[in-house]
Amino acid sequence: MRVAVFSTKPYDRQFLAHANEQYGHEMIFLEPRLTLETLPLARNFAVVCLFVNDIVDAAMMAQLADGGTRLLALRSAGFNHVDLAAADAHNITVVRVPAYSPYAVAEHTVGLMLVLNRHIHRAFARVREGNFALDGLMGFDMHGKTVGIIGTGKIGLEVGRIIHGFGCTILAYDPYPNSELIELGAQYVELAQLFQQSDIITLHSPLNPQTYHLIGRDAIQQLKPGVMIINTSRGALIDTAEVVEGLKSGRIGYLGLDVYEEEADLFFEDLSNKVIQDDVFARLLTFPNVVVTGHQAFFTRNAVEAIADVTLANITAFEQGSPVNTVTAEGTRRS
Ligand code: NAI
């Protein structure tokens, strides 16, 4: 099929082109994000392939349908950036890559915990300046700490496995408890208990109306003073302005982010010669106890290979009339 592939970087092209040797689709690689301005580029493409910051609202969905689009193939597990009700209304099928490497995201998550705890980001800078003093670099043993995992699907479970290896106590919150995590000794509790007892809280639930600004003013007031918060899920799970206040007061002791609620205008681009206009984000970067990575938790060779392969297989399955890995407004279902 003819596929308009938005938001492509050189690595996307390399891995998609290689995987496509097996599938034989006609891929047109486009650098820009899909926005109202770039939407005409999608015209006459039955298949449009999108990444996490290609945001499709109802009005854009109507225009895509008008231009002949029948399939949106997401190169991501998350699908919060696409208006699924509008897709259903216009008979546009949406498919995604439900699992490409939970290990990639889980390992990055724990990496952020260790960097923050042992101040590795500061140690790196100091040692390069010839400063070998240890003042301010004292960490804590992960062993024996209580880690609260919110969202215990594929990625949350893998985080649980790794920190279980460290000897952490695991508290968990998810409307659908995961029996494998319970077997590791995790205890499912109400959110309030998780907030009050966790030394580290890590977020792995999808962004939906229930999880939007889950870490906001109310939650922050309940947290253990000095708590570490890690978010590698979706930015808007955190109310960033409130978290900045929590950092200033010391209620939040460490913050590790791979995602940010206004990341679409920042991430995946080299903005090093530009002035950042987002004051909340700019403030975040001033804290010594905050580490931000630019939505790279997924970014391992294994994961990018799997994303390319599953995306192309999804397109082929749609072409053959039996779509798989579909997502609809009613929720996720594998067909
Ligand atoms: P999953 O679907 O396997 O697990 C999500 C879990 O969240 C499920 O167990 C679900 O029951 C739970 N959940 C749903 N509503 C909840 C709520 N209100 N409170 C608590 N838990 C809730 O998804 P997976 O693969 O583990 O991915 C999790 C999220 O990670 C994705 O939705 C995506 O946003 C994000 N992600 C981030 C990446 C990155 O590079 N930073 C890469 C891949 C995924």
Residues whose N, C-alpha, C, O or C-beta is under 5 A from the ligand:
A	BS01	NAI	A77 G78 P98 V105 I150 G151 T152 G153 K154 I155 G156 Y173 D174 P175 Y176 H204 S205 P206 L207 Q210 T211 T232 S233 R234 D258 H295 Q296 A297 F298
